[in-house]
Amino acid sequence: MSRSGARPTLAVVGATGAVGAVMLRILSHRADVWGEIRLVASPRSAGRKLAVRGEEVEVVALSEEAFDGVDVAMFDVPDDIAERWAPIAAAKGVVVIDNSGAFRLDPEVPLVVPEVNAHAVRQRPRGIIASPHCTTLSMIVALGALHAEYGLRELVVSTYQAVSGAGRAGVDTLRRQLSLVAGTELGTNPGDVRRAVGEGTGPFPEPVALNVVPWAGSVRADGWSSDEMQLRDETRKILGLAKLPVAVTCVRVPVVTAHALTVHARFQGEVTVAGAREIIATAPGVVLFDNPEAGEFPTPVDVVGTDPTWVGRVRRSLDDPTALELFVCGDNLRKGAALNTAQIAELVAAERA
Amino acid sequence: MSRSGARPTLAVVGATGAVGAVMLRILSHRADVWGEIRLVASPRSAGRKLAVRGEEVEVVALSEEAFDGVDVAMFDVPDDIAERWAPIAAAKGVVVIDNSGAFRLDPEVPLVVPEVNAHAVRQRPRGIIASPHCTTLSMIVALGALHAEYGLRELVVSTYQAVSGAGRAGVDTLRRQLSLVAGTELGTNPGDVRRAVGEGTGPFPEPVALNVVPWAGSVRADGWSSDEMQLRDETRKILGLAKLPVAVTCVRVPVVTAHALTVHARFQGEVTVAGAREIIATAPGVVLFDNPEAGEFPTPVDVVGTDPTWVGRVRRSLDDPTALELFVCGDNLRKGAALNTAQIAELVAAERA
């Protein structure tokens, strides 16, 4: 932050995307720390007007000049665009907060979740700070609080990932497929859903309506998906546990927005349900919602549009007094993307105060 | 089996239910070992005619006389009906194969999966043999094969359970909810799906369309659900591993039929992916379908209506050379219920040969 005095100027790069739209709503509702908010997108979106903080703002094309006078830039763009443009902005003195996968595992780029490792934001030799993948973010605030108290030793995670994690094309694909299968008897005979939805599986390798698809991301070595590797590697980096064993299987489900995860977490010593519940209930950014007898546990349709990480089904493993079972749910577009980026940007803005 | 010579008489008790309907289709297509097939149901269904083996058969009311001359009876009825009527049939010399939860953990009742523990069928002091819960059955054939080779030490399981596991009411509820939300923009704002489906959550505690619900079954001690406890206890009994650590979270998903599960399985020594794949590929009743680069992994819409347990996403855990990650999928009404019961009945019939 080279400039001081006036409120900092913020650039939102990728303002017209799915996460960008959520970002503009978040910026309109949070305590306002920004001077100018500049909206940046691809040249074909330049000239569009979008509402933020109750004002119409014209979108400017991504270029070196777009960063003139900018203090902080939030990037919500594909990996290759971030990889090219974040260093250009950083070279102009802009602090870049990047929500792509381009820099998350770069040892010179901190990977920040404000509730867990806010301190890491100040070590940024490249001028770039990364925000984690939505799947990691949907569980890490709750896990970070439990780790701080109990000391994490091992994780086994399964995901129930919403289609909006694959962007607008993911949402459009589910909606189109649902309109083809709703009101039918489909789903009880082999292949009938596949025939109904035809070739239109969009960003998914299989039909996602009336189905679950055990794949998210691209192919990595030894049969792993990129979402699985990211969840393991990012969790290790954020918690500072370089050798934490993490086993994970990522599965896409026909939910529009809000990721859910089952978590089997083993700690250094014995845990109690009462202790775990108190940690979860008092951790910032986390809500305990756990009373099965009253039908209370978090589900995506109730969590969508909210900021916290919701935790339910808190149990101590029946056969291991050092392990907990949890069901965790969070909005993948808010805390899973835009909100965490905005929180990091606010930490940077606060450095000036 | 007191009678010999003629082909045995089979009674299907609960012939008019969701599993009963699948049972009649299965009996019509498998190698036919039965003499008479008698269809039994509640008095209000008596007189209905149902097709089996290409013939119309009149349903008779459940009564002591309904078991006259019967050698083997398959029960697909609620727990309380099974608890009352299975001993009555057994007292008349009928071998009862029960698909309810009433007898599964009774030490004097074997819990049988023919591919895994066919031998157990002969120890039946009460004349009753139990078939496992659909969730257990959706994974146990694959796990049994891996256990026979590697020796299982620990399981962590998460489920993706189809609505037909809650019977016809479950399927009707999903279909009704889908018709209310399909073609809308619902799913991106808090509570909009809940408002659209109203109070009609059927057998589920929350809306199941566009949602996942971390609950299946009834409330047990310490926050566990009955489906979770059953999966643990039945797996231990079938595999003969009384102290196997099993951690499980059961989740309902908006799929009509075919349960899926993620499995983290730890064994006595090091495992290899090549070895695991060969075991899975050659095990009876199991299909290996595992080539992510070609988009090949099992999903419910492809597995529904088929007999085997499908296994994909076979990986060795990155941080534990003794553990495997799997994604397993099976038709909860076929192998998960009717087919396993029919297979056990055929084992009993073969005792006469």
Interface residues (C-beta under 8 A of the other chain):
Chain A: V156 S158 Y160 S164 V171 R175 L178 S179 V181 A182 G183 E185 L186 G187 T188 N189 P190 G191 D192 V193 R194 P205 E206 P207 L210 N211 V212 V213 P214 W215 V219 D222 G223 W224 S225 R232 K243 L244 P245 V246 A247 V248 T249 V251 V253 P254 V255 V256 T257 A260 T262 H264 V273 D290 P292 E293 G295 F297 P298 T299 P300 V301 D302 V303 V304 G305 T306 G312 R313 V314 R315 R316 S317 L318 D319 D320 A323 E325 F327
Chain B: V156 S158 Y160 S164 V171 R175 L178 S179 V181 A182 G183 E185 L186 G187 T188 N189 P190 G191 D192 V193 R194 P205 E206 P207 L210 N211 V212 V213 P214 W215 V219 D222 G223 W224 S225 R232 K243 L244 P245 V246 A247 V248 T249 V251 V253 P254 V255 V256 T257 A260 T262 H264 V273 D290 P292 E293 G295 F297 P298 T299 P300 V301 D302 V303 V304 G305 T306 G312 R313 V314 R315 R316 S317 L318 D319 D320 A323 E325 F327
